[in-house]
Amino acid sequence: MSPLKIKKGATSHSAYNLRPTFSDVIERHTLAVLVENEPGVLARVIGLFSGRGYNIDSLTVAEVDHTGHLSRITIVTSGTPQVIEQIKAQLGRIVSVHDVHDLTVEGASVERELAMFKVTGTGDKRVEALRLADIFRASVVDSTLESFIFEITGAPDKIDAFADLMRPLGLTDVARTGVAALSRGE
């Protein structure tokens, strides 16, 4: 008899679901949802979350296949394992949804985010802001005598760390795109 080949993070559709479903620990999950690119689909997906009281930490949407009229929605949400499984199951039931992937349990993935920071200051604070931007590999995309606008790309933790360091130096405005993520490997 051959050994069972069960993928890590097997879904509830498997008779061999080995993930415990009784945990009350809040986990952060990144979901990639492939949908029809048509009016109202995003509203139905968002309605699923708001109607059940689930929170969305990050949301990005873009068309990924122009000829096939498909868009990819990347959602970062938090909840117990039971809630995450329920979200995935309910997303899969929406007619316009083609595929739902939980990148957190399917293996290694790469997450990136783009952000812009407006930092206002003069003198030593201005010099320190430029020095920190260089360390974080942030680009200056606009400069006046009183302010800079920095552009930075990286993991959400890197963006958060950069924001924390810029606050005391005169951070006045922030714009973030949200998380874009892809699974690694095949």
ZADO-1210 file (C-alpha; in nm, 4 decimals, padded with zeros to 6 digits):
<atoms>
<atom x="00.0000" y="00.0000" z="00.0000" code="MET" pos="1"/>
<atom x="00.1380" y="00.3452" z="-00.0908" code="SER" pos="2"/>
<atom x="00.1628" y="00.6237" z="00.1689" code="PRO" pos="3"/>
<atom x="-00.0969" y="00.8991" z="00.1620" code="LEU" pos="4"/>
<atom x="00.0233" y="01.2175" z="-00.0044" code="LYS" pos="5"/>
<atom x="-00.1609" y="01.4916" z="00.1781" code="ILE" pos="6"/>
<atom x="-00.0756" y="01.8520" z="00.0889" code="LYS" pos="7"/>
<atom x="00.0149" y="02.0796" z="00.3773" code="LYS" pos="8"/>
<atom x="-00.2948" y="02.2767" z="00.4747" code="GLY" pos="9"/>
<atom x="-00.5426" y="02.0323" z="00.3253" code="ALA" pos="10"/>
<atom x="-00.8851" y="02.1902" z="00.3018" code="THR" pos="11"/>
<atom x="-01.2058" y="02.0738" z="00.4644" code="SER" pos="12"/>
<atom x="-01.2915" y="01.9000" z="00.1354" code="HIS" pos="13"/>
<atom x="-01.0386" y="01.6292" z="00.2213" code="SER" pos="14"/>
<atom x="-01.1345" y="01.3243" z="00.4210" code="ALA" pos="15"/>
<atom x="-00.7878" y="01.3498" z="00.5746" code="TYR" pos="16"/>
<atom x="-00.8039" y="01.7019" z="00.7125" code="ASN" pos="17"/>
<atom x="-00.5297" y="01.6912" z="00.9741" code="LEU" pos="18"/>
<atom x="-00.5518" y="02.0559" z="01.0875" code="ARG" pos="19"/>
<atom x="-00.7116" y="02.0991" z="01.4292" code="PRO" pos="20"/>
<atom x="-01.0411" y="02.2881" z="01.4020" code="THR" pos="21"/>
<atom x="-01.0920" y="02.3667" z="01.7694" code="PHE" pos="22"/>
<atom x="-00.8289" y="02.6380" z="01.8191" code="SER" pos="23"/>
<atom x="-00.9294" y="02.9824" z="01.9421" code="ASP" pos="24"/>
<atom x="-00.5967" y="03.1425" z="01.8458" code="VAL" pos="25"/>
<atom x="-00.6328" y="03.4378" z="01.6072" code="ILE" pos="26"/>
<atom x="-00.4221" y="03.3817" z="01.2947" code="GLU" pos="27"/>
<atom x="-00.3386" y="03.6179" z="01.0062" code="ARG" pos="28"/>
<atom x="-00.4050" y="03.4679" z="00.6620" code="HIS" pos="29"/>
<atom x="-00.3444" y="03.5905" z="00.3069" code="THR" pos="30"/>
<atom x="-00.6103" y="03.4753" z="00.0604" code="LEU" pos="31"/>
<atom x="-00.5745" y="03.4949" z="-00.3184" code="ALA" pos="32"/>
<atom x="-00.9109" y="03.4892" z="-00.4961" code="VAL" pos="33"/>
<atom x="-00.9401" y="03.4610" z="-00.8763" code="LEU" pos="34"/>
<atom x="-01.2688" y="03.6152" z="-00.9943" code="VAL" pos="35"/>
<atom x="-01.4562" y="03.7201" z="-01.3068" code="GLU" pos="36"/>
<atom x="-01.3740" y="04.0801" z="-01.3972" code="ASN" pos="37"/>
<atom x="-01.7307" y="04.2086" z="-01.4014" code="GLU" pos="38"/>
<atom x="-01.9309" y="04.4742" z="-01.2138" code="PRO" pos="39"/>
<atom x="-02.0417" y="04.3829" z="-00.8619" code="GLY" pos="40"/>
<atom x="-01.7997" y="04.0974" z="-00.7908" code="VAL" pos="41"/>
<atom x="-01.5867" y="04.2980" z="-00.5489" code="LEU" pos="42"/>
<atom x="-01.9029" y="04.4203" z="-00.3746" code="ALA" pos="43"/>
<atom x="-02.0187" y="04.0591" z="-00.3251" code="ARG" pos="44"/>
<atom x="-01.6810" y="03.9554" z="-00.1840" code="VAL" pos="45"/>
<atom x="-01.6676" y="04.2552" z="00.0492" code="ILE" pos="46"/>
<atom x="-02.0325" y="04.1980" z="00.1441" code="GLY" pos="47"/>
<atom x="-01.9441" y="03.8455" z="00.2563" code="LEU" pos="48"/>
<atom x="-01.6928" y="03.9890" z="00.5034" code="PHE" pos="49"/>
<atom x="-01.9012" y="04.2789" z="00.6315" code="SER" pos="50"/>
<atom x="-02.2218" y="04.0774" z="00.6585" code="GLY" pos="51"/>
<atom x="-02.0570" y="03.8280" z="00.8909" code="ARG" pos="52"/>
<atom x="-01.8478" y="04.0734" z="01.0902" code="GLY" pos="53"/>
<atom x="-01.5099" y="03.9633" z="00.9506" code="TYR" pos="54"/>
<atom x="-01.2352" y="04.2234" z="00.9232" code="ASN" pos="55"/>
<atom x="-01.0165" y="04.2882" z="00.6189" code="ILE" pos="56"/>
<atom x="-00.6656" y="04.4045" z="00.7098" code="ASP" pos="57"/>
<atom x="-00.5556" y="04.4586" z="00.3485" code="SER" pos="58"/>
<atom x="-00.7280" y="04.4390" z="00.0101" code="LEU" pos="59"/>
<atom x="-00.5815" y="04.4687" z="-00.3396" code="THR" pos="60"/>
<atom x="-00.7552" y="04.4050" z="-00.6692" code="VAL" pos="61"/>
<atom x="-00.6243" y="04.4081" z="-01.0255" code="ALA" pos="62"/>
<atom x="-00.7041" y="04.2496" z="-01.3589" code="GLU" pos="63"/>
<atom x="-00.4565" y="03.9684" z="-01.4267" code="VAL" pos="64"/>
<atom x="-00.5949" y="03.8238" z="-01.7529" code="ASP" pos="65"/>
<atom x="-00.7403" y="04.0757" z="-01.9971" code="HIS" pos="66"/>
<atom x="-00.8508" y="03.8206" z="-02.2556" code="THR" pos="67"/>
<atom x="-01.0011" y="03.5868" z="-01.9956" code="GLY" pos="68"/>
<atom x="-01.1615" y="03.8776" z="-01.8028" code="HIS" pos="69"/>
<atom x="-01.0132" y="03.7598" z="-01.4727" code="LEU" pos="70"/>
<atom x="-00.9066" y="03.9656" z="-01.1730" code="SER" pos="71"/>
<atom x="-00.7128" y="03.8682" z="-00.8637" code="ARG" pos="72"/>
<atom x="-00.8242" y="03.9849" z="-00.5216" code="ILE" pos="73"/>
<atom x="-00.5639" y="03.9550" z="-00.2466" code="THR" pos="74"/>
<atom x="-00.7184" y="03.9729" z="00.1003" code="ILE" pos="75"/>
<atom x="-00.5341" y="03.9729" z="00.4307" code="VAL" pos="76"/>
<atom x="-00.7657" y="03.8852" z="00.7188" code="THR" pos="77"/>
<atom x="-00.7453" y="03.7506" z="01.0727" code="SER" pos="78"/>
<atom x="-00.9487" y="03.4932" z="01.2604" code="GLY" pos="79"/>
<atom x="-00.9548" y="03.1553" z="01.4267" code="THR" pos="80"/>
<atom x="-00.8876" y="02.8527" z="01.2050" code="PRO" pos="81"/>
<atom x="-01.2623" y="02.7836" z="01.2024" code="GLN" pos="82"/>
<atom x="-01.3400" y="03.1371" z="01.0833" code="VAL" pos="83"/>
<atom x="-01.0714" y="03.1224" z="00.8120" code="ILE" pos="84"/>
<atom x="-01.2088" y="02.7893" z="00.6839" code="GLU" pos="85"/>
<atom x="-01.5592" y="02.9370" z="00.6840" code="GLN" pos="86"/>
<atom x="-01.4415" y="03.2436" z="00.4889" code="ILE" pos="87"/>
<atom x="-01.2712" y="03.0243" z="00.2263" code="LYS" pos="88"/>
<atom x="-01.5771" y="02.8016" z="00.1908" code="ALA" pos="89"/>
<atom x="-01.8137" y="03.0974" z="00.1563" code="GLN" pos="90"/>
<atom x="-01.5856" y="03.2697" z="-00.0957" code="LEU" pos="91"/>
<atom x="-01.5817" y="02.9502" z="-00.3019" code="GLY" pos="92"/>
<atom x="-01.9632" y="02.9522" z="-00.3186" code="ARG" pos="93"/>
<atom x="-01.9816" y="03.2926" z="-00.4891" code="ILE" pos="94"/>
<atom x="-02.0678" y="03.2268" z="-00.8541" code="VAL" pos="95"/>
<atom x="-01.8094" y="03.4664" z="-01.0010" code="SER" pos="96"/>
<atom x="-01.5225" y="03.3178" z="-00.7972" code="VAL" pos="97"/>
<atom x="-01.3007" y="03.0756" z="-00.9911" code="HIS" pos="98"/>
<atom x="-01.0444" y="02.9832" z="-00.7271" code="ASP" pos="99"/>
<atom x="-00.9580" y="03.0533" z="-00.3635" code="VAL" pos="100"/>
<atom x="-00.6061" y="02.9958" z="-00.2291" code="HIS" pos="101"/>
<atom x="-00.4912" y="03.0394" z="00.1296" code="ASP" pos="102"/>
<atom x="-00.1291" y="03.1360" z="00.0698" code="LEU" pos="103"/>
<atom x="-00.0567" y="03.1119" z="00.4425" code="THR" pos="104"/>
<atom x="-00.1192" y="02.7357" z="00.4605" code="VAL" pos="105"/>
<atom x="-00.0244" y="02.6347" z="00.1057" code="GLU" pos="106"/>
<atom x="00.3449" y="02.6922" z="00.1646" code="GLY" pos="107"/>
<atom x="00.5955" y="02.9709" z="00.1213" code="ALA" pos="108"/>
<atom x="00.4775" y="03.2921" z="-00.0400" code="SER" pos="109"/>
<atom x="00.6138" y="03.6373" z="-00.1137" code="VAL" pos="110"/>
<atom x="00.4228" y="03.9424" z="00.0143" code="GLU" pos="111"/>
<atom x="00.5045" y="04.2980" z="-00.0898" code="ARG" pos="112"/>
<atom x="00.3464" y="04.6362" z="-00.0410" code="GLU" pos="113"/>
<atom x="00.4111" y="04.9816" z="-00.1849" code="LEU" pos="114"/>
<atom x="00.3805" y="05.2898" z="00.0348" code="ALA" pos="115"/>
<atom x="00.4430" y="05.6625" z="00.0088" code="MET" pos="116"/>
<atom x="00.5296" y="05.8764" z="00.3119" code="PHE" pos="117"/>
<atom x="00.5232" y="06.2555" z="00.3329" code="LYS" pos="118"/>
<atom x="00.7720" y="06.3789" z="00.5929" code="VAL" pos="119"/>
<atom x="00.7844" y="06.7472" z="00.6848" code="THR" pos="120"/>
<atom x="01.0811" y="06.8938" z="00.8657" code="GLY" pos="121"/>
<atom x="01.3936" y="07.1058" z="00.8549" code="THR" pos="122"/>
<atom x="01.7503" y="07.0875" z="00.9795" code="GLY" pos="123"/>
<atom x="01.8645" y="06.7719" z="01.1598" code="ASP" pos="124"/>
<atom x="01.5256" y="06.5999" z="01.1227" code="LYS" pos="125"/>
<atom x="01.5448" y="06.6424" z="00.7454" code="ARG" pos="126"/>
<atom x="01.8958" y="06.4941" z="00.7352" code="VAL" pos="127"/>
<atom x="01.7924" y="06.2039" z="00.9620" code="GLU" pos="128"/>
<atom x="01.4878" y="06.1303" z="00.7424" code="ALA" pos="129"/>
<atom x="01.7132" y="06.1069" z="00.4354" code="LEU" pos="130"/>
<atom x="01.9602" y="05.8832" z="00.6210" code="ARG" pos="131"/>
<atom x="01.6831" y="05.6432" z="00.7323" code="LEU" pos="132"/>
<atom x="01.5336" y="05.6415" z="00.3837" code="ALA" pos="133"/>
<atom x="01.8707" y="05.5346" z="00.2467" code="ASP" pos="134"/>
<atom x="01.8956" y="05.2505" z="00.5023" code="ILE" pos="135"/>
<atom x="01.5450" y="05.1274" z="00.4114" code="PHE" pos="136"/>
<atom x="01.6108" y="05.1740" z="00.0371" code="ARG" pos="137"/>
<atom x="01.3254" y="05.4201" z="00.0069" code="ALA" pos="138"/>
<atom x="01.3301" y="05.6552" z="-00.2918" code="SER" pos="139"/>
<atom x="01.2681" y="06.0281" z="-00.2780" code="VAL" pos="140"/>
<atom x="00.9920" y="06.0913" z="-00.5347" code="VAL" pos="141"/>
<atom x="00.9247" y="06.4563" z="-00.4420" code="ASP" pos="142"/>
<atom x="01.1163" y="06.7204" z="-00.2535" code="SER" pos="143"/>
<atom x="01.0456" y="07.0760" z="-00.1416" code="THR" pos="144"/>
<atom x="01.2311" y="07.2995" z="00.1040" code="LEU" pos="145"/>
<atom x="00.9979" y="07.1802" z="00.3821" code="GLU" pos="146"/>
<atom x="00.9113" y="06.8181" z="00.2929" code="SER" pos="147"/>
<atom x="00.9957" y="06.4927" z="00.1206" code="PHE" pos="148"/>
<atom x="00.7762" y="06.2218" z="-00.0235" code="ILE" pos="149"/>
<atom x="00.9392" y="05.8807" z="00.0067" code="PHE" pos="150"/>
<atom x="00.8383" y="05.5696" z="-00.1876" code="GLU" pos="151"/>
<atom x="00.9164" y="05.2313" z="-00.0328" code="ILE" pos="152"/>
<atom x="00.8416" y="04.8750" z="-00.1357" code="THR" pos="153"/>
<atom x="00.8731" y="04.5684" z="00.0832" code="GLY" pos="154"/>
<atom x="00.7109" y="04.3333" z="00.3277" code="ALA" pos="155"/>
<atom x="00.4376" y="04.4904" z="00.5443" code="PRO" pos="156"/>
<atom x="00.6637" y="04.4649" z="00.8521" code="ASP" pos="157"/>
<atom x="00.9309" y="04.6727" z="00.6763" code="LYS" pos="158"/>
<atom x="00.6720" y="04.9376" z="00.5831" code="ILE" pos="159"/>
<atom x="00.5480" y="04.9480" z="00.9449" code="ASP" pos="160"/>
<atom x="00.9028" y="04.9828" z="01.0790" code="ALA" pos="161"/>
<atom x="00.9778" y="05.2684" z="00.8381" code="PHE" pos="162"/>
<atom x="00.6575" y="05.4479" z="00.9443" code="ALA" pos="163"/>
<atom x="00.7460" y="05.4093" z="01.3138" code="ASP" pos="164"/>
<atom x="01.0883" y="05.5680" z="01.2574" code="LEU" pos="165"/>
<atom x="00.9505" y="05.8552" z="01.0466" code="MET" pos="166"/>
<atom x="00.6772" y="05.9585" z="01.2951" code="ARG" pos="167"/>
<atom x="00.9073" y="06.1524" z="01.5301" code="PRO" pos="168"/>
<atom x="01.0797" y="06.3129" z="01.2280" code="LEU" pos="169"/>
<atom x="00.7609" y="06.4771" z="01.0993" code="GLY" pos="170"/>
<atom x="00.5524" y="06.2121" z="00.9215" code="LEU" pos="171"/>
<atom x="00.2382" y="06.3936" z="00.8038" code="THR" pos="172"/>
<atom x="00.0747" y="06.1657" z="00.5457" code="ASP" pos="173"/>
<atom x="00.0817" y="05.7983" z="00.4399" code="VAL" pos="174"/>
<atom x="-00.0591" y="05.6125" z="00.1385" code="ALA" pos="175"/>
<atom x="-00.0336" y="05.2316" z="00.1212" code="ARG" pos="176"/>
<atom x="-00.1375" y="05.0007" z="-00.1617" code="THR" pos="177"/>
<atom x="-00.2122" y="04.6912" z="00.0431" code="GLY" pos="178"/>
<atom x="-00.0480" y="04.3507" z="00.0192" code="VAL" pos="179"/>
<atom x="00.0199" y="04.1798" z="-00.3125" code="ALA" pos="180"/>
<atom x="00.1244" y="03.8155" z="-00.2705" code="ALA" pos="181"/>
<atom x="00.2212" y="03.5101" z="-00.4773" code="LEU" pos="182"/>
<atom x="00.3079" y="03.1574" z="-00.3699" code="SER" pos="183"/>
<atom x="00.6673" y="03.0494" z="-00.4245" code="ARG" pos="184"/>
<atom x="00.7782" y="02.7605" z="-00.6401" code="GLY" pos="185"/>
<atom x="00.5563" y="02.5589" z="-00.8711" code="GLU" pos="186"/>
</atoms>
